[in-house]
Amino acid sequence: KDADYPRNTGGLNLKLARWTAGIAIKSVNLDFGNVFIGSSKSILDSLASYGLDPLQMDSIKIIDAAGTGDFSFISERDNRFTLPTEQTNQLKVTFSPSSRGTIIAQLYIYSHNADPASTIRVIYLTGFGIAPDFGVGPHQIDFGKVRIGSPVLGFTNISNAKGNAELVVNTNTFYRQYQPAPTPLVFSLAPPSYLPYTVSPGSIGQLRTKFSPAARVKYK
């Protein structure tokens, strides 16, 4: 005869260990701010593993829709590696702008054995390239005939019209007189011109040159 069991109600609590590996990212948005063209800025980021299974890292790569290659990275353990649980891998991301304005890219991280929510993780990269624009005109100033003892002024425009950073004409700027030689030098800056001289982004400045002939000769 089969046993006759009384009917009872109750509950059963089950605790399951999470074996599947996963990827955690320290910072998913890296903003490099303003960086001069021709220079670089680096930011350190990192990824970490969680779960009990080792994390199999299959690839880390930058996706750059514009194809400029302005972002690069160095991974502590290269681009394919195995990361034990609760361990980190440092990423050094570098921004080297080649053009003015906003530049974006994504750093894609892929692991085939990560849990579905973190098989692919993305770090979003943003930077802003800045540089002055240097234009000079006219390229020649003809003072014509000038009476000795009566100096005259000439003007040179310094353009930063297309730049998005300040243009600085520094103290290395000088006049070189090659006729007649040797000096006295008869060309000089005239007030209110001074060095260093700063031209704001999107504007045009002006330097004044004074010509003070000292003899009846042609000067260049």
TALIN-V393961 format. One record per residue. N is the residue number from 1. RES is the residue in three letters. OMEGA is omega as a letter, one per 30 degrees, with the letter a starting at -180 (* if undefined). Layout:
# TALIN-V393961
n->[N & N]
res->[RES & RES]
omega->[OMEGA & OMEGA]
This chain:
# TALIN-V393961
n->[1 & 2 & 3 & 4 & 5 & 6 & 7 & 8 & 9 & 10 & 11 & 12 & 13 & 14 & 15 & 16 & 17 & 18 & 19 & 20 & 21 & 22 & 23 & 24 & 25 & 26 & 27 & 28 & 29 & 30 & 31 & 32 & 33 & 34 & 35 & 36 & 37 & 38 & 39 & 40 & 41 & 42 & 43 & 44 & 45 & 46 & 47 & 48 & 49 & 50 & 51 & 52 & 53 & 54 & 55 & 56 & 57 & 58 & 59 & 60 & 61 & 62 & 63 & 64 & 65 & 66 & 67 & 68 & 69 & 70 & 71 & 72 & 73 & 74 & 75 & 76 & 77 & 78 & 79 & 80 & 81 & 82 & 83 & 84 & 85 & 86 & 87 & 88 & 89 & 90 & 91 & 92 & 93 & 94 & 95 & 96 & 97 & 98 & 99 & 100 & 101 & 102 & 103 & 104 & 105 & 106 & 107 & 108 & 109 & 110 & 111 & 112 & 113 & 114 & 115 & 116 & 117 & 118 & 119 & 120 & 121 & 122 & 123 & 124 & 125 & 126 & 127 & 128 & 129 & 130 & 131 & 132 & 133 & 134 & 135 & 136 & 137 & 138 & 139 & 140 & 141 & 142 & 143 & 144 & 145 & 146 & 147 & 148 & 149 & 150 & 151 & 152 & 153 & 154 & 155 & 156 & 157 & 158 & 159 & 160 & 161 & 162 & 163 & 164 & 165 & 166 & 167 & 168 & 169 & 170 & 171 & 172 & 173 & 174 & 175 & 176 & 177 & 178 & 179 & 180 & 181 & 182 & 183 & 184 & 185 & 186 & 187 & 188 & 189 & 190 & 191 & 192 & 193 & 194 & 195 & 196 & 197 & 198 & 199 & 200 & 201 & 202 & 203 & 204 & 205 & 206 & 207 & 208 & 209 & 210 & 211 & 212 & 213 & 214 & 215 & 216 & 217 & 218 & 219 & 220]
res->[LYS & ASP & ALA & ASP & TYR & PRO & ARG & ASN & THR & GLY & GLY & LEU & ASN & LEU & LYS & LEU & ALA & ARG & TRP & THR & ALA & GLY & ILE & ALA & ILE & LYS & SER & VAL & ASN & LEU & ASP & PHE & GLY & ASN & VAL & PHE & ILE & GLY & SER & SER & LYS & SER & ILE & LEU & ASP & SER & LEU & ALA & SER & TYR & GLY & LEU & ASP & PRO & LEU & GLN & MET & ASP & SER & ILE & LYS & ILE & ILE & ASP & ALA & ALA & GLY & THR & GLY & ASP & PHE & SER & PHE & ILE & SER & GLU & ARG & ASP & ASN & ARG & PHE & THR & LEU & PRO & THR & GLU & GLN & THR & ASN & GLN & LEU & LYS & VAL & THR & PHE & SER & PRO & SER & SER & ARG & GLY & THR & ILE & ILE & ALA & GLN & LEU & TYR & ILE & TYR & SER & HIS & ASN & ALA & ASP & PRO & ALA & SER & THR & ILE & ARG & VAL & ILE & TYR & LEU & THR & GLY & PHE & GLY & ILE & ALA & PRO & ASP & PHE & GLY & VAL & GLY & PRO & HIS & GLN & ILE & ASP & PHE & GLY & LYS & VAL & ARG & ILE & GLY & SER & PRO & VAL & LEU & GLY & PHE & THR & ASN & ILE & SER & ASN & ALA & LYS & GLY & ASN & ALA & GLU & LEU & VAL & VAL & ASN & THR & ASN & THR & PHE & TYR & ARG & GLN & TYR & GLN & PRO & ALA & PRO & THR & PRO & LEU & VAL & PHE & SER & LEU & ALA & PRO & PRO & SER & TYR & LEU & PRO & TYR & THR & VAL & SER & PRO & GLY & SER & ILE & GLY & GLN & LEU & ARG & THR & LYS & PHE & SER & PRO & ALA & ALA & ARG & VAL & LYS & TYR & LYS]
omega->[l & l & a & a & l & l & l & l & a & a & l & l & l & l & a & l & l & a & a & l & l & a & l & a & l & a & a & l & l & a & a & l & a & l & a & l & a & l & a & l & a & l & l & l & l & l & a & l & l & a & a & l & l & a & l & a & a & a & l & a & l & l & a & a & a & l & a & a & a & l & l & a & l & l & a & a & a & a & l & a & l & a & l & a & l & l & a & l & a & l & l & a & a & l & l & a & l & a & l & l & a & l & a & l & l & l & a & l & a & l & a & a & l & l & a & a & a & l & l & l & a & l & a & a & l & l & a & a & l & l & l & l & a & l & a & l & f & a & l & l & l & a & a & l & a & l & l & a & l & a & l & a & l & a & l & l & l & a & l & a & a & a & l & l & a & l & a & l & a & a & l & l & a & l & l & a & a & l & f & l & f & a & h & l & a & l & a & l & l & l & g & l & l & l & f & a & a & l & a & l & l & a & l & l & a & l & l & l & l & l & a & a & a & a & l & l & l & a & l & *]
